[in-house]
Amino acid sequence: MVKRILKKVASKRVELDVKREELKVKGEELKEELKVVAKENISKHLSLFQKLDKFLYEPTLLKVPIVLVLTFLIGLLLNNLGASITAPLIFTLLKIILLFFISTYLVFFVIHLIRRSLKKLMNAKSMWTLFAAYALFIFSIMLLFSSIYDISERSNSGYLKYGQCTDQFTPEGIHNDTTESHNYFYFSATTLLTVGYGDICPMGINRYIAIINAFVGNFINVVLMVWVISNYMKRKDEDVENGKENGKENENESVNETTRRKKS
Protein backbone atom coordinates (compact mmCIF):
# COMPACT_ATOMS: atom_id res chain seq x y z
CA MET A 1 0.00 0.00 0.00
CA VAL A 2 2.74 2.42 0.97
CA LYS A 3 4.78 1.44 -2.10
CA ARG A 4 1.81 2.20 -4.38
CA ILE A 5 1.37 5.62 -2.78
CA LEU A 6 5.08 6.33 -3.15
CA LYS A 7 4.99 5.27 -6.82
CA LYS A 8 1.98 7.54 -7.46
CA VAL A 9 3.71 10.46 -5.72
CA ALA A 10 6.89 9.86 -7.74
CA SER A 11 4.94 9.66 -11.02
CA LYS A 12 3.04 12.85 -10.16
CA ARG A 13 6.34 14.58 -9.37
CA VAL A 14 7.75 13.49 -12.73
CA GLU A 15 4.60 14.78 -14.48
CA LEU A 16 4.90 18.10 -12.65
CA ASP A 17 8.59 18.38 -13.61
CA VAL A 18 7.72 17.71 -17.24
CA LYS A 19 4.95 20.32 -17.18
CA ARG A 20 7.28 22.79 -15.50
CA GLU A 21 9.86 22.30 -18.24
CA GLU A 22 7.18 22.69 -20.91
CA LEU A 23 5.98 25.94 -19.33
CA LYS A 24 9.56 27.17 -19.11
CA VAL A 25 10.12 26.42 -22.79
CA LYS A 26 6.83 28.14 -23.72
CA GLY A 27 7.83 31.15 -21.60
CA GLU A 28 11.18 31.42 -23.39
CA GLU A 29 9.46 31.14 -26.77
CA LEU A 30 6.97 33.85 -25.74
CA LYS A 31 9.84 36.10 -24.65
CA GLU A 32 11.57 35.65 -27.99
CA GLU A 33 8.32 36.41 -29.85
CA LEU A 34 7.82 39.58 -27.78
CA LYS A 35 11.40 40.65 -28.50
CA VAL A 36 10.88 40.13 -32.23
CA VAL A 37 7.59 42.09 -32.17
CA ALA A 38 9.21 44.92 -30.17
CA LYS A 39 12.14 45.09 -32.60
CA GLU A 40 9.76 45.18 -35.57
CA ASN A 41 7.71 48.00 -34.00
CA ILE A 42 10.84 49.99 -33.13
CA SER A 43 12.24 49.52 -36.65
CA LYS A 44 8.89 50.62 -38.17
CA HIS A 45 8.79 53.78 -36.05
CA LEU A 46 12.44 54.52 -36.77
CA SER A 47 11.90 54.08 -40.49
CA LEU A 48 8.89 56.43 -40.38
CA PHE A 49 10.90 58.99 -38.40
CA GLN A 50 13.80 58.71 -40.87
CA LYS A 51 11.45 59.15 -43.84
CA LEU A 52 9.84 62.21 -42.22
CA ASP A 53 13.26 63.60 -41.30
CA LYS A 54 14.49 63.10 -44.87
CA PHE A 55 11.30 64.64 -46.33
CA LEU A 56 11.52 67.76 -44.14
CA TYR A 57 15.25 68.47 -44.04
CA GLU A 58 17.09 66.81 -46.92
CA PRO A 59 18.66 68.32 -48.92
CA THR A 60 19.20 70.77 -46.05
CA LEU A 61 20.58 73.68 -48.08
CA LEU A 62 17.47 73.60 -50.31
CA LYS A 63 14.49 72.79 -48.08
CA VAL A 64 15.27 74.77 -44.91
CA PRO A 65 15.73 78.17 -46.67
CA ILE A 66 12.57 77.53 -48.72
CA VAL A 67 10.52 76.82 -45.56
CA LEU A 68 11.93 79.93 -43.80
CA VAL A 69 11.23 82.20 -46.80
CA LEU A 70 7.69 80.82 -47.23
CA THR A 71 6.98 81.28 -43.51
CA PHE A 72 8.25 84.88 -43.67
CA LEU A 73 6.08 85.66 -46.70
CA ILE A 74 2.99 84.06 -45.13
CA GLY A 75 3.62 86.08 -41.95
CA LEU A 76 3.80 89.33 -43.96
CA LEU A 77 0.59 88.40 -45.78
CA LEU A 78 -1.23 87.67 -42.52
CA ASN A 79 -0.04 90.97 -41.02
CA ASN A 80 -1.29 92.94 -44.03
CA LEU A 81 -4.63 91.11 -44.16
CA GLY A 82 -5.12 91.40 -40.40
CA ALA A 83 -4.53 95.14 -40.52
CA SER A 84 -6.97 95.67 -43.39
CA ILE A 85 -9.85 93.57 -41.96
CA THR A 86 -12.02 94.68 -39.05
CA ALA A 87 -12.06 91.24 -37.35
CA PRO A 88 -8.37 90.24 -37.10
CA LEU A 89 -8.98 87.44 -34.53
CA ILE A 90 -8.73 84.68 -37.16
CA PHE A 91 -5.49 86.13 -38.49
CA THR A 92 -4.09 86.37 -34.96
CA LEU A 93 -4.83 82.67 -34.45
CA LEU A 94 -3.25 81.86 -37.81
CA LYS A 95 -0.14 83.81 -36.81
CA ILE A 96 0.06 81.87 -33.54
CA ILE A 97 -0.23 78.57 -35.46
CA LEU A 98 2.42 79.75 -37.93
CA LEU A 99 4.75 80.74 -35.09
CA PHE A 100 4.24 77.36 -33.42
CA PHE A 101 4.93 75.56 -36.70
CA ILE A 102 8.15 77.43 -37.47
CA SER A 103 9.38 77.08 -33.86
CA THR A 104 8.74 73.32 -33.93
CA TYR A 105 10.33 73.02 -37.37
CA LEU A 106 13.48 74.85 -36.26
CA VAL A 107 13.81 72.84 -33.03
CA PHE A 108 13.56 69.57 -34.95
CA PHE A 109 15.99 70.97 -37.53
CA VAL A 110 18.51 71.51 -34.72
CA ILE A 111 17.91 67.92 -33.53
CA HIS A 112 18.44 66.80 -37.15
CA LEU A 113 21.79 68.64 -37.20
CA ILE A 114 22.81 67.04 -33.90
CA ARG A 115 21.98 63.55 -35.19
CA ARG A 116 23.87 64.06 -38.44
CA SER A 117 26.94 65.61 -36.82
CA LEU A 118 27.08 62.92 -34.11
CA LYS A 119 26.87 60.21 -36.77
CA LYS A 120 29.73 61.85 -38.67
CA LEU A 121 31.71 62.17 -35.44
CA MET A 122 31.42 58.45 -34.78
CA ASN A 123 32.33 57.52 -38.38
CA ALA A 124 34.99 60.12 -39.18
CA LYS A 125 37.70 58.81 -41.53
CA SER A 126 40.10 61.75 -41.33
CA MET A 127 41.08 64.49 -38.88
CA TRP A 128 39.46 67.13 -41.11
CA THR A 129 36.13 65.26 -41.10
CA LEU A 130 36.42 64.81 -37.33
CA PHE A 131 37.06 68.53 -36.78
CA ALA A 132 34.22 69.60 -39.13
CA ALA A 133 31.75 67.18 -37.50
CA TYR A 134 32.80 68.38 -34.02
CA ALA A 135 32.28 72.03 -35.02
CA LEU A 136 28.85 71.25 -36.49
CA PHE A 137 27.88 69.27 -33.38
CA ILE A 138 28.89 72.08 -30.99
CA PHE A 139 27.11 74.66 -33.17
CA SER A 140 23.94 72.50 -33.14
CA ILE A 141 23.98 72.17 -29.35
CA MET A 142 24.38 75.96 -29.03
CA LEU A 143 21.41 76.46 -31.37
CA LEU A 144 19.32 73.99 -29.36
CA PHE A 145 19.90 75.76 -26.04
CA SER A 146 19.44 79.21 -27.57
CA SER A 147 16.06 77.99 -28.88
CA ILE A 148 15.15 76.72 -25.40
CA TYR A 149 16.04 80.12 -23.87
CA ASP A 150 13.86 81.82 -26.49
CA ILE A 151 10.93 79.46 -25.82
CA SER A 152 11.20 80.00 -22.05
CA GLU A 153 10.94 83.77 -22.54
CA ARG A 154 8.00 83.45 -24.92
CA SER A 155 6.23 81.28 -22.32
CA ASN A 156 7.02 83.88 -19.60
CA SER A 157 8.98 81.29 -17.59
CA GLY A 158 12.34 83.08 -17.63
CA TYR A 159 14.58 85.48 -19.51
CA LEU A 160 18.14 86.76 -19.83
CA LYS A 161 19.32 90.13 -18.55
CA TYR A 162 22.48 92.21 -18.49
CA GLY A 163 24.18 92.88 -15.18
CA GLN A 164 23.64 91.20 -11.84
CA CYS A 165 20.98 88.56 -11.22
CA THR A 166 18.36 88.80 -8.50
CA ASP A 167 15.93 86.32 -6.98
CA GLN A 168 13.00 88.64 -7.61
CA PHE A 169 11.56 87.12 -10.78
CA THR A 170 8.01 87.83 -11.93
CA PRO A 171 6.59 86.92 -15.37
CA GLU A 172 4.97 90.36 -15.60
CA GLY A 173 8.31 92.11 -15.21
CA ILE A 174 10.07 90.39 -18.12
CA HIS A 175 9.29 92.99 -20.78
CA ASN A 176 9.41 95.87 -18.27
CA ASP A 177 13.05 95.12 -17.44
CA THR A 178 15.25 97.56 -19.37
CA THR A 179 18.26 95.25 -18.98
CA GLU A 180 16.57 92.39 -20.81
CA SER A 181 18.83 90.59 -23.29
CA HIS A 182 17.99 88.58 -26.42
CA ASN A 183 21.53 87.32 -27.07
CA TYR A 184 20.46 83.69 -26.61
CA PHE A 185 23.11 82.20 -28.88
CA TYR A 186 25.92 84.20 -27.23
CA PHE A 187 24.82 83.16 -23.73
CA SER A 188 24.37 79.54 -24.84
CA ALA A 189 27.88 79.51 -26.36
CA THR A 190 29.62 81.04 -23.33
CA THR A 191 27.79 78.67 -20.97
CA LEU A 192 28.40 75.56 -23.09
CA LEU A 193 32.10 76.36 -23.46
CA THR A 194 32.26 77.17 -19.69
CA VAL A 195 33.65 80.67 -20.35
CA GLY A 196 31.11 82.56 -18.23
CA TYR A 197 31.98 86.26 -18.68
CA GLY A 198 29.18 87.30 -16.33
CA ASP A 199 27.83 90.09 -18.55
CA ILE A 200 24.51 88.23 -19.03
CA CYS A 201 22.75 86.25 -16.33
CA PRO A 202 19.66 84.00 -16.42
CA MET A 203 16.43 84.65 -14.57
CA GLY A 204 13.58 82.33 -13.66
CA ILE A 205 13.65 78.84 -15.16
CA ASN A 206 16.60 79.86 -17.34
CA ARG A 207 18.83 79.39 -14.30
CA TYR A 208 18.19 75.65 -14.30
CA ILE A 209 18.46 75.50 -18.10
CA ALA A 210 21.87 77.20 -17.81
CA ILE A 211 22.98 74.50 -15.32
CA ILE A 212 21.99 71.78 -17.82
CA ASN A 213 23.71 73.78 -20.58
CA ALA A 214 26.99 73.90 -18.65
CA PHE A 215 26.73 70.20 -17.71
CA VAL A 216 26.26 69.24 -21.37
CA GLY A 217 29.33 71.29 -22.29
CA ASN A 218 31.46 69.51 -19.68
CA PHE A 219 30.07 66.12 -20.71
CA ILE A 220 30.96 66.75 -24.37
CA ASN A 221 34.51 67.84 -23.57
CA VAL A 222 35.29 65.19 -20.96
CA VAL A 223 33.33 62.06 -21.93
CA LEU A 224 32.03 62.29 -25.48
CA MET A 225 35.23 63.56 -27.13
CA VAL A 226 37.37 60.95 -25.34
CA TRP A 227 35.00 58.28 -26.64
CA VAL A 228 35.00 59.75 -30.18
CA ILE A 229 38.80 60.10 -30.37
CA SER A 230 39.40 56.59 -28.98
CA ASN A 231 36.92 55.22 -31.53
CA TYR A 232 38.71 57.18 -34.29
CA MET A 233 42.14 55.85 -33.25
CA LYS A 234 40.80 52.30 -33.01
CA ARG A 235 39.38 52.57 -36.52
CA LYS A 236 42.72 53.93 -37.79
CA ASP A 237 44.57 50.97 -36.24
CA GLU A 238 42.11 48.57 -37.86
CA ASP A 239 42.65 50.26 -41.24
CA VAL A 240 46.42 49.91 -40.84
CA GLU A 241 46.09 46.22 -39.96
CA ASN A 242 43.74 45.61 -42.88
CA GLY A 243 46.21 47.39 -45.16
CA LYS A 244 49.03 45.16 -43.95
CA GLU A 245 46.94 42.04 -44.51
CA ASN A 246 45.99 43.18 -48.00
CA GLY A 247 49.64 43.92 -48.72
CA LYS A 248 50.65 40.43 -47.61
CA GLU A 249 47.92 38.88 -49.75
CA ASN A 250 49.04 40.88 -52.79
CA GLU A 251 52.64 39.90 -52.13
CA ASN A 252 51.72 36.22 -51.89
CA GLU A 253 49.73 36.47 -55.09
CA SER A 254 52.66 38.07 -56.91
CA VAL A 255 55.02 35.33 -55.61
CA ASN A 256 52.63 32.63 -56.77
CA GLU A 257 52.33 34.33 -60.16
CA THR A 258 56.13 34.42 -60.60
CA THR A 259 56.48 30.76 -59.63
CA ARG A 260 53.81 29.84 -62.18
CA ARG A 261 55.63 31.75 -64.89
CA LYS A 262 58.91 30.05 -64.01
CA LYS A 263 57.28 26.62 -64.19
CA SER A 264 55.67 27.40 -67.51
N, C-alpha and C positions, 0 to 999 in steps of 0.2 A: 504493500500500500504506500509506504513512504517512498519507495523507489519510483513508483509511478508518478507520484506528486513531484518528485525531484526531476524526473524526465520531462514532465509537462512544463515545469518552471524553466528548465534549461532550454527547451524548444521555444517557449515564449520569449526568452531572453535573446535567443538567436534571431527570432523573427523581428523583435524590436531593434536589434542591431542592424539588421538588413534594411528595415524601414528608415532608420536613422541615416544610414549611408545614402539611401535613395533620396531622402529629403535634402541631404547635404549636397549631393550632386545636382539636384534640381535647383537648389539655391544658388550654386555657383553658375549654372547655366543662365538663371534669371539675371544674376549680376552682370554677366557678360552681355546679355541682350540689352540690359539697361545702359551699359557703357556704350554699346554700338549705337543705340537710339540717341543718346546724349551727344555723341560725337557727330552723328548725322545732322542733328538739330543745330549744333554749334557751327558746323561747316556751312549749313544753309544760311544761317543768319550772317555769318562772316562774308559769304559770297554776295549776299544782298547788300551788305554794307559796303563792300569793295566796289560793286557795280554802281551804287549811288555815289560813292566817293569819286569814282572815275567820271561819272556823268556830270557831276557838279564842278569838279576842279581840274580835270585834265582835258586838253593841255592847259596848264596853269596860266601861262602868259597870254592866252587867248580868252579863256572863259571868265576869269576873275575881273579883268578890266571891263569886259562887256557888261557883266552884272552890275558893277559899280556905276558905270556910266548910265545904264538904263534906270537904276534906282535913283540917281541924281536927277535925271530928266523927268521921271514920274513924280518925284518930290516937288520939282518946280511947277509941273502941271497942276498938281493938287493945290499948291499954294495959290496959284493964279486963279484957279476955279473957285477955291474956298473964299477968296477975297471978293470975287465978283458975284457970288450967290448969297442970298439973304439968310439961308439956313446952312451954315458951314459945319454942322455937327457930323454929317456923314463923312465929309472930307477930313475932319479931325480924326475920326475913327480910322479912316483909310491911312492917314499919315502914321498913326500909332501902329497899325498892322505892318506898314512898310518899314518903320523903324525897327520893329521886332524882327521882321524877316532879315533885314540887312545885318542886324546885330548877331542873330543866330548864324547867318551865313559866314560872317567874318570870324566868329569864334570857332566854328567847325573848320574853316579854312586854316586857322592857326593850328588846330589839332592835326589837320592833314599835313601841314608843313613839319610838325614835330614827328609824326609817324614816318614821313619820307626821309627826313634828315637822320633819324635814329637808325632806320634801316640801312642807310648809306654808311653811317658810322660803324655799324657792326660788320659791314661787308666791304670796307674800304680796301682797295688794292694798291694804293700808293699814298705817300705822305701828303701830296697835294689834295687828293680826294678826301683824306682824313681831316685835313685842316678845313677844307671847304664845307664838309658835312658838319663839323663841329661849330663853325661860324653860323651856319644856317640853323642848327639846333638851338644855339644860345639866343639868336635873334628871334626864333619862334617862341621860346619860353618868355622872353621879354615882352613880346607882343601879347601873349596869353595873359600875363599878369597885368599889363597896362589895360587890357580889355576888362579884366575883372575890377580894377580900380574905377574905370569909367562906369561900369554897370552898378557898382556899389553907390556911386554918387547919384546916378539917375534914379536909383531906388531909395534915395535919402537915407542910406544906412551908414555912410561915411564919406569923407572927402580928404583931399590933400591941401595943405596950407603952407605958406612961407613962414619962417620964424619958429618960435618955440611952441611946443604942443601944450595943451591943457586938457584936464579931465572934463571940462564943461562942454560936452557935446550935446547939441540939440538939432534934430532934423530941420527945424524951422530956420536955424541960423546958418545953414550951409551957404545959401546964396547972398546972405547979408554980410558975410565975412569978407572984408576987403582984401584979406591976405590969401584968399582961395587960389589954389594952383591947379592948372589942367595939364601939367607936364607929366602925364602918366608914364610915358615910355622912359623918360629920363629917370624918374624915381624908381621904376621897375628895374632899369639897368644898374643904377648905383646900389640898389638893395641886393640884386641877384649876384653882382660881382663883389659884394661885401665891401664897397668903398665907403658909403655912408658919410657924405659931406656934412649933413645936418642942416642944409639950407631949406629942405622941404621935410615936413613931418606928417605922418598920417593921423587922422582923427576918426573916431567911431570904430566901425568894424574893420576899417582899413589897417588898424594896428595889428590885428590878428592875421590879416592877409599878408602884411609885410613880414611877420614872423615866418609864415609858410614860404614866402618868397625868398627870404634869406636862407632858410633851411634847404630849399631846393638848390640854391646856388652852391652851398657847401657840399651837398650830396653829389652834384654833378662833378665838382672839382676833385673830391676825395674818392668817391666810390665808382661812379660811372666811368670817368676817364681812365682810371686804373684798369677797370674791366675791359674797356674798349682797346686800350693800348696793348694789354697782355694778349687779347684776342688777335690783334693785328700782328704782333710779333710771332705768335704761334702759327698764324696762317703763313707768314713769311718763311718760317722754318720748314713748314710742310711743303711750300713751293720749292725751296732749295733741295729738300730731300727727293721730291718728285723729279726735279731736274736732273739730279745725280743718277737716279734710277733710269730715267729715260736716256741719259748719256751712256750708261753702261749697256743698256739694251741695244742702242745704236752701234756702240763699239763692237759688241758681240756679233751683231748682224753683219757688220763690215768684215770682221775676221772670218766668219763663216763664208761670206761671199768670196773672199780672196782664196780660201782653201778650196772652194769649189772650182774656181778658175784654174788653180794650179793642177788640180786633179784632171780637169778637162784638157 
